[in-house]
Amino acid sequence: MNVRLLRLSGAIFFLLCGVGLLVFRYGLPEVAARFDPLRLALGTGLAFLLAGWNFAKWYASLVWYRQRTTPRRPPLQPQPTSDDDRRYHPEFDFHKLPDAKERAP
């Protein structure tokens, strides 16, 4: 089990806990009246906060993983499939000065 899956499952768990507390508070008000409403509200808020935090961490790690696994090549580099022909071509050698015999008409 990798960390990304653990973060996603934790986020879903806390989201379900927050929704469950909201349903308990507003769906069953006669039962929820026996509990402290401040504690129910704080528990619901904490559950949603932890769900949001885990979703954000999961998404950030997912983006990082996709960016890391995307194949890239350095800029201004030739394609790796191009034919690399670096043999010596005398007609392209511009560093040599022409001989005196070649300059004479």
Buried (B, 14 or more C-beta within 10 A) or exposed (E): EEEBEEBBEBBBBBBEBBBEBBEBBEEEEEEBEEEEEEEBEEBBEBBBEBBBBBBEBBBEBEEEEEEEEEEEEEEEEEEEEEEEEEEEEEEEEEEEEEEEEEEEE
